[in-house]
Amino acid sequence: MNATEFSDLDGDALTVTTAPDGVWITCTQGPHEVTVGPLPRNDLLGALGRSSTVTSARG
């Protein structure tokens, strides 16, 4: 299992955890937390790839 965490100046966090059964994404803001997963790794990579293509096309 491997986890990477990103946080902003307000202390909100995004944690991406990879495990043999897929990818888990957790968003935390203060006492609130939501987790989704496991997401199939290839499906998530495909969605992120499509998202970055749309974003870069806008500008």
N, CA, C, O and CB atoms as a CASP TS submission, in Angstrom:
PFRMAT TS
TARGET T0000
AUTHOR 0000-0000-0000
METHOD Language model
MODEL 1
PARENT N/A
ATOM      1  N   MET     1       0.845  -1.161   0.000  1.00  0.00           N
ATOM      2  CA  MET     1       0.000   0.000   0.000  1.00  0.00           C
ATOM      3  C   MET     1       0.897   1.231   0.000  1.00  0.00           C
ATOM      4  O   MET     1       1.897   1.282   0.716  1.00  0.00           O
ATOM      5  CB  MET     1      -0.965  -0.006   1.213  1.00  0.00           C
ATOM      6  N   ASN     2       0.528   2.232  -0.815  1.00  0.00           N
ATOM      7  CA  ASN     2       1.299   3.455  -0.928  1.00  0.00           C
ATOM      8  C   ASN     2       0.337   4.636  -0.876  1.00  0.00           C
ATOM      9  O   ASN     2      -0.669   4.639  -1.585  1.00  0.00           O
ATOM     10  CB  ASN     2       2.142   3.471  -2.236  1.00  0.00           C
ATOM     11  N   ALA     3       0.627   5.634  -0.052  1.00  0.00           N
ATOM     12  CA  ALA     3      -0.244   6.803   0.075  1.00  0.00           C
ATOM     13  C   ALA     3       0.535   8.078  -0.194  1.00  0.00           C
ATOM     14  O   ALA     3       1.680   8.227   0.233  1.00  0.00           O
ATOM     15  CB  ALA     3      -0.883   6.857   1.470  1.00  0.00           C
ATOM     16  N   THR     4      -0.112   9.002  -0.917  1.00  0.00           N
ATOM     17  CA  THR     4       0.445  10.320  -1.177  1.00  0.00           C
ATOM     18  C   THR     4      -0.593  11.340  -0.732  1.00  0.00           C
ATOM     19  O   THR     4      -1.767  11.240  -1.088  1.00  0.00           O
ATOM     20  CB  THR     4       0.828  10.504  -2.693  1.00  0.00           C
ATOM     21  N   GLU     5      -0.149  12.328   0.053  1.00  0.00           N
ATOM     22  CA  GLU     5      -1.083  13.331   0.557  1.00  0.00           C
ATOM     23  C   GLU     5      -0.701  14.714   0.062  1.00  0.00           C
ATOM     24  O   GLU     5       0.471  15.090   0.040  1.00  0.00           O
ATOM     25  CB  GLU     5      -1.124  13.309   2.088  1.00  0.00           C
ATOM     26  N   PHE     6      -1.720  15.459  -0.334  1.00  0.00           N
ATOM     27  CA  PHE     6      -1.569  16.851  -0.734  1.00  0.00           C
ATOM     28  C   PHE     6      -2.419  17.673   0.222  1.00  0.00           C
ATOM     29  O   PHE     6      -3.512  17.249   0.600  1.00  0.00           O
ATOM     30  CB  PHE     6      -1.990  17.083  -2.240  1.00  0.00           C
ATOM     31  N   SER     7      -1.928  18.850   0.619  1.00  0.00           N
ATOM     32  CA  SER     7      -2.745  19.707   1.482  1.00  0.00           C
ATOM     33  C   SER     7      -2.575  21.155   1.054  1.00  0.00           C
ATOM     34  O   SER     7      -1.570  21.530   0.450  1.00  0.00           O
ATOM     35  CB  SER     7      -2.360  19.528   2.978  1.00  0.00           C
ATOM     36  N   ASP     8      -3.585  21.965   1.382  1.00  0.00           N
ATOM     37  CA  ASP     8      -3.512  23.382   1.059  1.00  0.00           C
ATOM     38  C   ASP     8      -3.246  24.182   2.330  1.00  0.00           C
ATOM     39  O   ASP     8      -3.102  23.620   3.416  1.00  0.00           O
ATOM     40  CB  ASP     8      -4.816  23.857   0.374  1.00  0.00           C
ATOM     41  N   LEU     9      -3.185  25.494   2.178  1.00  0.00           N
ATOM     42  CA  LEU     9      -2.868  26.365   3.328  1.00  0.00           C
ATOM     43  C   LEU     9      -3.909  26.312   4.431  1.00  0.00           C
ATOM     44  O   LEU     9      -3.604  26.593   5.590  1.00  0.00           O
ATOM     45  CB  LEU     9      -2.720  27.791   2.867  1.00  0.00           C
ATOM     46  N   ASP    10      -5.153  25.947   4.075  1.00  0.00           N
ATOM     47  CA  ASP    10      -6.219  25.844   5.074  1.00  0.00           C
ATOM     48  C   ASP    10      -6.196  24.520   5.836  1.00  0.00           C
ATOM     49  O   ASP    10      -6.948  24.341   6.794  1.00  0.00           O
ATOM     50  CB  ASP    10      -7.563  26.015   4.405  1.00  0.00           C
ATOM     51  N   GLY    11      -5.337  23.594   5.415  1.00  0.00           N
ATOM     52  CA  GLY    11      -5.265  22.302   6.070  1.00  0.00           C
ATOM     53  C   GLY    11      -6.160  21.244   5.451  1.00  0.00           C
ATOM     54  O   GLY    11      -6.212  20.113   5.935  1.00  0.00           O
ATOM     55  N   ASP    12      -6.871  21.603   4.379  1.00  0.00           N
ATOM     56  CA  ASP    12      -7.665  20.602   3.666  1.00  0.00           C
ATOM     57  C   ASP    12      -6.695  19.637   2.992  1.00  0.00           C
ATOM     58  O   ASP    12      -5.607  20.030   2.569  1.00  0.00           O
ATOM     59  CB  ASP    12      -8.633  21.270   2.614  1.00  0.00           C
ATOM     60  N   ALA    13      -7.097  18.375   2.895  1.00  0.00           N
ATOM     61  CA  ALA    13      -6.165  17.379   2.369  1.00  0.00           C
ATOM     62  C   ALA    13      -6.823  16.460   1.347  1.00  0.00           C
ATOM     63  O   ALA    13      -8.023  16.192   1.396  1.00  0.00           O
ATOM     64  CB  ALA    13      -5.592  16.554   3.504  1.00  0.00           C
ATOM     65  N   LEU    14      -6.002  15.993   0.430  1.00  0.00           N
ATOM     66  CA  LEU    14      -6.380  14.977  -0.544  1.00  0.00           C
ATOM     67  C   LEU    14      -5.344  13.867  -0.425  1.00  0.00           C
ATOM     68  O   LEU    14      -4.148  14.107  -0.590  1.00  0.00           O
ATOM     69  CB  LEU    14      -6.455  15.562  -2.020  1.00  0.00           C
ATOM     70  N   THR    15      -5.802  12.660  -0.141  1.00  0.00           N
ATOM     71  CA  THR    15      -4.898  11.523  -0.020  1.00  0.00           C
ATOM     72  C   THR    15      -5.262  10.493  -1.073  1.00  0.00           C
ATOM     73  O   THR    15      -6.420  10.096  -1.202  1.00  0.00           O
ATOM     74  CB  THR    15      -4.957  10.904   1.402  1.00  0.00           C
ATOM     75  N   VAL    16      -4.257  10.069  -1.821  1.00  0.00           N
ATOM     76  CA  VAL    16      -4.436   9.036  -2.840  1.00  0.00           C
ATOM     77  C   VAL    16      -3.667   7.808  -2.364  1.00  0.00           C
ATOM     78  O   VAL    16      -2.449   7.852  -2.194  1.00  0.00           O
ATOM     79  CB  VAL    16      -3.939   9.521  -4.267  1.00  0.00           C
ATOM     80  N   THR    17      -4.392   6.718  -2.152  1.00  0.00           N
ATOM     81  CA  THR    17      -3.790   5.485  -1.660  1.00  0.00           C
ATOM     82  C   THR    17      -3.929   4.403  -2.720  1.00  0.00           C
ATOM     83  O   THR    17      -5.029   4.127  -3.198  1.00  0.00           O
ATOM     84  CB  THR    17      -4.446   5.038  -0.327  1.00  0.00           C
ATOM     85  N   THR    18      -2.818   3.797  -3.081  1.00  0.00           N
ATOM     86  CA  THR    18      -2.849   2.697  -4.034  1.00  0.00           C
ATOM     87  C   THR    18      -2.638   1.394  -3.274  1.00  0.00           C
ATOM     88  O   THR    18      -1.798   1.306  -2.379  1.00  0.00           O
ATOM     89  CB  THR    18      -1.770   2.880  -5.144  1.00  0.00           C
ATOM     90  N   ALA    19      -3.407   0.401  -3.645  1.00  0.00           N
ATOM     91  CA  ALA    19      -3.348  -0.914  -3.010  1.00  0.00           C
ATOM     92  C   ALA    19      -3.596  -1.958  -4.090  1.00  0.00           C
ATOM     93  O   ALA    19      -4.003  -1.608  -5.198  1.00  0.00           O
ATOM     94  CB  ALA    19      -4.394  -1.042  -1.839  1.00  0.00           C
ATOM     95  N   PRO    20      -3.365  -3.211  -3.796  1.00  0.00           N
ATOM     96  CA  PRO    20      -3.594  -4.254  -4.795  1.00  0.00           C
ATOM     97  C   PRO    20      -5.018  -4.289  -5.340  1.00  0.00           C
ATOM     98  O   PRO    20      -5.236  -4.700  -6.480  1.00  0.00           O
ATOM     99  CB  PRO    20      -3.264  -5.585  -4.207  1.00  0.00           C
ATOM    100  N   ASP    21      -6.001  -3.856  -4.524  1.00  0.00           N
ATOM    101  CA  ASP    21      -7.390  -3.909  -4.977  1.00  0.00           C
ATOM    102  C   ASP    21      -7.830  -2.647  -5.712  1.00  0.00           C
ATOM    103  O   ASP    21      -8.979  -2.577  -6.147  1.00  0.00           O
ATOM    104  CB  ASP    21      -8.296  -4.143  -3.803  1.00  0.00           C
ATOM    105  N   GLY    22      -6.957  -1.640  -5.867  1.00  0.00           N
ATOM    106  CA  GLY    22      -7.298  -0.435  -6.605  1.00  0.00           C
ATOM    107  C   GLY    22      -6.788   0.809  -5.916  1.00  0.00           C
ATOM    108  O   GLY    22      -5.863   0.760  -5.106  1.00  0.00           O
ATOM    109  N   VAL    23      -7.409   1.929  -6.254  1.00  0.00           N
ATOM    110  CA  VAL    23      -6.996   3.232  -5.745  1.00  0.00           C
ATOM    111  C   VAL    23      -8.121   3.805  -4.884  1.00  0.00           C
ATOM    112  O   VAL    23      -9.291   3.760  -5.264  1.00  0.00           O
ATOM    113  CB  VAL    23      -6.636   4.204  -6.914  1.00  0.00           C
ATOM    114  N   TRP    24      -7.759   4.334  -3.742  1.00  0.00           N
ATOM    115  CA  TRP    24      -8.695   4.981  -2.829  1.00  0.00           C
ATOM    116  C   TRP    24      -8.347   6.467  -2.790  1.00  0.00           C
ATOM    117  O   TRP    24      -7.171   6.826  -2.725  1.00  0.00           O
ATOM    118  CB  TRP    24      -8.639   4.339  -1.390  1.00  0.00           C
ATOM    119  N   ILE    25      -9.357   7.328  -2.829  1.00  0.00           N
ATOM    120  CA  ILE    25      -9.139   8.772  -2.751  1.00  0.00           C
ATOM    121  C   ILE    25      -9.928   9.292  -1.551  1.00  0.00           C
ATOM    122  O   ILE    25     -11.129   9.057  -1.425  1.00  0.00           O
ATOM    123  CB  ILE    25      -9.576   9.498  -4.084  1.00  0.00           C
ATOM    124  N   THR    26      -9.224  10.002  -0.677  1.00  0.00           N
ATOM    125  CA  THR    26      -9.846  10.554   0.524  1.00  0.00           C
ATOM    126  C   THR    26      -9.660  12.069   0.527  1.00  0.00           C
ATOM    127  O   THR    26      -8.549  12.568   0.348  1.00  0.00           O
ATOM    128  CB  THR    26      -9.241   9.917   1.812  1.00  0.00           C
ATOM    129  N   CYS    27     -10.757  12.794   0.733  1.00  0.00           N
ATOM    130  CA  CYS    27     -10.730  14.248   0.881  1.00  0.00           C
ATOM    131  C   CYS    27     -11.112  14.576   2.310  1.00  0.00           C
ATOM    132  O   CYS    27     -12.100  14.060   2.833  1.00  0.00           O
ATOM    133  CB  CYS    27     -11.692  14.951  -0.137  1.00  0.00           C
ATOM    134  N   THR    28     -10.322  15.439   2.944  1.00  0.00           N
ATOM    135  CA  THR    28     -10.554  15.810   4.330  1.00  0.00           C
ATOM    136  C   THR    28     -10.585  17.323   4.462  1.00  0.00           C
ATOM    137  O   THR    28      -9.709  18.023   3.954  1.00  0.00           O
ATOM    138  CB  THR    28      -9.476  15.210   5.244  1.00  0.00           C
ATOM    139  N   GLN    29     -11.611  17.822   5.155  1.00  0.00           N
ATOM    140  CA  GLN    29     -11.712  19.242   5.470  1.00  0.00           C
ATOM    141  C   GLN    29     -12.165  19.340   6.920  1.00  0.00           C
ATOM    142  O   GLN    29     -13.314  19.040   7.244  1.00  0.00           O
ATOM    143  CB  GLN    29     -12.706  19.994   4.494  1.00  0.00           C
ATOM    144  N   GLY    30     -11.259  19.760   7.783  1.00  0.00           N
ATOM    145  CA  GLY    30     -11.571  19.829   9.208  1.00  0.00           C
ATOM    146  C   GLY    30     -12.003  18.461   9.699  1.00  0.00           C
ATOM    147  O   GLY    30     -11.298  17.477   9.477  1.00  0.00           O
ATOM    148  N   PRO    31     -13.168  18.376  10.373  1.00  0.00           N
ATOM    149  CA  PRO    31     -13.627  17.095  10.898  1.00  0.00           C
ATOM    150  C   PRO    31     -14.347  16.233   9.849  1.00  0.00           C
ATOM    151  O   PRO    31     -14.763  15.112  10.146  1.00  0.00           O
ATOM    152  CB  PRO    31     -14.544  17.335  12.071  1.00  0.00           C
ATOM    153  N   HIS    32     -14.493  16.755   8.632  1.00  0.00           N
ATOM    154  CA  HIS    32     -15.246  16.054   7.588  1.00  0.00           C
ATOM    155  C   HIS    32     -14.309  15.285   6.675  1.00  0.00           C
ATOM    156  O   HIS    32     -13.237  15.767   6.308  1.00  0.00           O
ATOM    157  CB  HIS    32     -16.086  17.043   6.767  1.00  0.00           C
ATOM    158  N   GLU    33     -14.732  14.078   6.316  1.00  0.00           N
ATOM    159  CA  GLU    33     -13.907  13.234   5.457  1.00  0.00           C
ATOM    160  C   GLU    33     -14.800  12.399   4.558  1.00  0.00           C
ATOM    161  O   GLU    33     -15.839  11.899   4.989  1.00  0.00           O
ATOM    162  CB  GLU    33     -12.981  12.326   6.296  1.00  0.00           C
ATOM    163  N   VAL    34     -14.392  12.253   3.312  1.00  0.00           N
ATOM    164  CA  VAL    34     -15.098  11.367   2.393  1.00  0.00           C
ATOM    165  C   VAL    34     -14.049  10.558   1.637  1.00  0.00           C
ATOM    166  O   VAL    34     -13.020  11.083   1.213  1.00  0.00           O
ATOM    167  CB  VAL    34     -16.022  12.174   1.405  1.00  0.00           C
ATOM    168  N   THR    35     -14.335   9.271   1.481  1.00  0.00           N
ATOM    169  CA  THR    35     -13.434   8.366   0.780  1.00  0.00           C
ATOM    170  C   THR    35     -14.207   7.627  -0.298  1.00  0.00           C
ATOM    171  O   THR    35     -15.333   7.183  -0.076  1.00  0.00           O
ATOM    172  CB  THR    35     -12.771   7.369   1.761  1.00  0.00           C
ATOM    173  N   VAL    36     -13.595   7.500  -1.464  1.00  0.00           N
ATOM    174  CA  VAL    36     -14.156   6.675  -2.533  1.00  0.00           C
ATOM    175  C   VAL    36     -13.125   5.620  -2.904  1.00  0.00           C
ATOM    176  O   VAL    36     -11.919   5.865  -2.870  1.00  0.00           O
ATOM    177  CB  VAL    36     -14.553   7.541  -3.780  1.00  0.00           C
ATOM    178  N   GLY    37     -13.620   4.453  -3.255  1.00  0.00           N
ATOM    179  CA  GLY    37     -12.718   3.397  -3.679  1.00  0.00           C
ATOM    180  C   GLY    37     -13.211   2.048  -3.205  1.00  0.00           C
ATOM    181  O   GLY    37     -14.154   1.969  -2.418  1.00  0.00           O
ATOM    182  N   PRO    38     -12.602   1.019  -3.662  1.00  0.00           N
ATOM    183  CA  PRO    38     -11.462   1.070  -4.577  1.00  0.00           C
ATOM    184  C   PRO    38     -11.915   1.343  -6.010  1.00  0.00           C
ATOM    185  O   PRO    38     -12.908   0.791  -6.484  1.00  0.00           O
ATOM    186  CB  PRO    38     -10.673  -0.241  -4.517  1.00  0.00           C
ATOM    187  N   LEU    39     -11.160   2.207  -6.682  1.00  0.00           N
ATOM    188  CA  LEU    39     -11.382   2.500  -8.087  1.00  0.00           C
ATOM    189  C   LEU    39     -10.367   1.698  -8.891  1.00  0.00           C
ATOM    190  O   LEU    39      -9.195   1.647  -8.518  1.00  0.00           O
ATOM    191  CB  LEU    39     -11.264   4.034  -8.381  1.00  0.00           C
ATOM    192  N   PRO    40     -10.790   1.071  -9.986  1.00  0.00           N
ATOM    193  CA  PRO    40      -9.824   0.352 -10.808  1.00  0.00           C
ATOM    194  C   PRO    40      -8.762   1.328 -11.328  1.00  0.00           C
ATOM    195  O   PRO    40      -9.094   2.372 -11.891  1.00  0.00           O
ATOM    196  CB  PRO    40     -10.535  -0.369 -11.989  1.00  0.00           C
ATOM    197  N   ARG    41      -7.513   0.991 -11.141  1.00  0.00           N
ATOM    198  CA  ARG    41      -6.392   1.864 -11.487  1.00  0.00           C
ATOM    199  C   ARG    41      -6.456   2.347 -12.944  1.00  0.00           C
ATOM    200  O   ARG    41      -6.285   3.537 -13.207  1.00  0.00           O
ATOM    201  CB  ARG    41      -5.077   1.135 -11.244  1.00  0.00           C
ATOM    202  N   ASN    42      -6.699   1.440 -13.879  1.00  0.00           N
ATOM    203  CA  ASN    42      -6.719   1.817 -15.294  1.00  0.00           C
ATOM    204  C   ASN    42      -7.876   2.748 -15.618  1.00  0.00           C
ATOM    205  O   ASN    42      -7.722   3.659 -16.431  1.00  0.00           O
ATOM    206  CB  ASN    42      -6.801   0.577 -16.167  1.00  0.00           C
ATOM    207  N   ASP    43      -9.028   2.538 -15.001  1.00  0.00           N
ATOM    208  CA  ASP    43     -10.167   3.432 -15.209  1.00  0.00           C
ATOM    209  C   ASP    43      -9.850   4.837 -14.703  1.00  0.00           C
ATOM    210  O   ASP    43     -10.171   5.824 -15.365  1.00  0.00           O
ATOM    211  CB  ASP    43     -11.418   2.882 -14.504  1.00  0.00           C
ATOM    212  N   LEU    44      -9.225   4.925 -13.538  1.00  0.00           N
ATOM    213  CA  LEU    44      -8.878   6.220 -12.965  1.00  0.00           C
ATOM    214  C   LEU    44      -7.840   6.932 -13.838  1.00  0.00           C
ATOM    215  O   LEU    44      -7.976   8.126 -14.108  1.00  0.00           O
ATOM    216  CB  LEU    44      -8.346   6.046 -11.528  1.00  0.00           C
ATOM    217  N   LEU    45      -6.820   6.220 -14.275  1.00  0.00           N
ATOM    218  CA  LEU    45      -5.806   6.824 -15.139  1.00  0.00           C
ATOM    219  C   LEU    45      -6.421   7.328 -16.438  1.00  0.00           C
ATOM    220  O   LEU    45      -6.067   8.407 -16.915  1.00  0.00           O
ATOM    221  CB  LEU    45      -4.692   5.818 -15.442  1.00  0.00           C
ATOM    222  N   GLY    46      -7.334   6.560 -17.012  1.00  0.00           N
ATOM    223  CA  GLY    46      -8.011   6.988 -18.232  1.00  0.00           C
ATOM    224  C   GLY    46      -8.822   8.252 -18.013  1.00  0.00           C
ATOM    225  O   GLY    46      -8.791   9.164 -18.840  1.00  0.00           O
ATOM    226  N   ALA    47      -9.548   8.313 -16.904  1.00  0.00           N
ATOM    227  CA  ALA    47     -10.362   9.494 -16.597  1.00  0.00           C
ATOM    228  C   ALA    47      -9.480  10.716 -16.365  1.00  0.00           C
ATOM    229  O   ALA    47      -9.804  11.807 -16.834  1.00  0.00           O
ATOM    230  CB  ALA    47     -11.242   9.236 -15.361  1.00  0.00           C
ATOM    231  N   LEU    48      -8.380  10.550 -15.656  1.00  0.00           N
ATOM    232  CA  LEU    48      -7.470  11.669 -15.427  1.00  0.00           C
ATOM    233  C   LEU    48      -6.834  12.137 -16.730  1.00  0.00           C
ATOM    234  O   LEU    48      -6.641  13.335 -16.938  1.00  0.00           O
ATOM    235  CB  LEU    48      -6.385  11.275 -14.425  1.00  0.00           C
ATOM    236  N   GLY    49      -6.513  11.199 -17.596  1.00  0.00           N
ATOM    237  CA  GLY    49      -5.947  11.551 -18.900  1.00  0.00           C
ATOM    238  C   GLY    49      -6.930  12.359 -19.739  1.00  0.00           C
ATOM    239  O   GLY    49      -6.550  13.350 -20.362  1.00  0.00           O
ATOM    240  N   ARG    50      -8.190  11.936 -19.756  1.00  0.00           N
ATOM    241  CA  ARG    50      -9.206  12.679 -20.498  1.00  0.00           C
ATOM    242  C   ARG    50      -9.421  14.049 -19.881  1.00  0.00           C
ATOM    243  O   ARG    50      -9.624  15.025 -20.604  1.00  0.00           O
ATOM    244  CB  ARG    50     -10.525  11.901 -20.534  1.00  0.00           C
ATOM    245  N   SER    51      -9.382  14.141 -18.564  1.00  0.00           N
ATOM    246  CA  SER    51      -9.589  15.405 -17.876  1.00  0.00           C
ATOM    247  C   SER    51      -8.468  16.393 -18.208  1.00  0.00           C
ATOM    248  O   SER    51      -8.733  17.571 -18.448  1.00  0.00           O
ATOM    249  CB  SER    51      -9.673  15.179 -16.360  1.00  0.00           C
ATOM    250  N   SER    52      -7.239  15.931 -18.222  1.00  0.00           N
ATOM    251  CA  SER    52      -6.110  16.835 -18.506  1.00  0.00           C
ATOM    252  C   SER    52      -6.142  17.291 -19.955  1.00  0.00           C
ATOM    253  O   SER    52      -5.704  18.400 -20.260  1.00  0.00           O
ATOM    254  CB  SER    52      -4.764  16.143 -18.200  1.00  0.00           C
ATOM    255  N   THR    53      -6.653  16.453 -20.857  1.00  0.00           N
ATOM    256  CA  THR    53      -6.764  16.841 -22.262  1.00  0.00           C
ATOM    257  C   THR    53      -7.787  17.958 -22.407  1.00  0.00           C
ATOM    258  O   THR    53      -7.553  18.930 -23.125  1.00  0.00           O
ATOM    259  CB  THR    53      -7.155  15.628 -23.141  1.00  0.00           C
ATOM    260  N   VAL    54      -8.921  17.821 -21.728  1.00  0.00           N
ATOM    261  CA  VAL    54      -9.960  18.857 -21.780  1.00  0.00           C
ATOM    262  C   VAL    54      -9.436  20.151 -21.183  1.00  0.00           C
ATOM    263  O   VAL    54      -9.657  21.222 -21.746  1.00  0.00           O
ATOM    264  CB  VAL    54     -11.233  18.401 -21.032  1.00  0.00           C
ATOM    265  N   THR    55      -8.743  20.071 -20.051  1.00  0.00           N
ATOM    266  CA  THR    55      -8.220  21.263 -19.387  1.00  0.00           C
ATOM    267  C   THR    55      -7.213  21.975 -20.263  1.00  0.00           C
ATOM    268  O   THR    55      -7.276  23.196 -20.412  1.00  0.00           O
ATOM    269  CB  THR    55      -7.584  20.898 -18.053  1.00  0.00           C
ATOM    270  N   SER    56      -6.276  21.228 -20.850  1.00  0.00           N
ATOM    271  CA  SER    56      -5.244  21.874 -21.657  1.00  0.00           C
ATOM    272  C   SER    56      -5.834  22.444 -22.942  1.00  0.00           C
ATOM    273  O   SER    56      -5.299  23.417 -23.473  1.00  0.00           O
ATOM    274  CB  SER    56      -4.123  20.884 -21.984  1.00  0.00           C
ATOM    275  N   ALA    57      -6.901  21.879 -23.451  1.00  0.00           N
ATOM    276  CA  ALA    57      -7.531  22.398 -24.664  1.00  0.00           C
ATOM    277  C   ALA    57      -8.190  23.753 -24.401  1.00  0.00           C
ATOM    278  O   ALA    57      -8.305  24.580 -25.306  1.00  0.00           O
ATOM    279  CB  ALA    57      -8.571  21.398 -25.198  1.00  0.00           C
ATOM    280  N   ARG    58      -8.623  23.977 -23.156  1.00  0.00           N
ATOM    281  CA  ARG    58      -9.256  25.258 -22.811  1.00  0.00           C
ATOM    282  C   ARG    58      -8.230  26.373 -22.663  1.00  0.00           C
ATOM    283  O   ARG    58      -8.532  27.553 -22.839  1.00  0.00           O
ATOM    284  CB  ARG    58     -10.056  25.123 -21.517  1.00  0.00           C
ATOM    285  N   GLY    59      -7.030  25.971 -22.339  1.00  0.00           N
ATOM    286  CA  GLY    59      -6.134  27.068 -22.276  1.00  0.00           C
ATOM    287  C   GLY    59      -5.020  27.110 -21.393  1.00  0.00           C
ATOM    288  O   GLY    59      -4.276  28.090 -21.383  1.00  0.00           O
TER
END
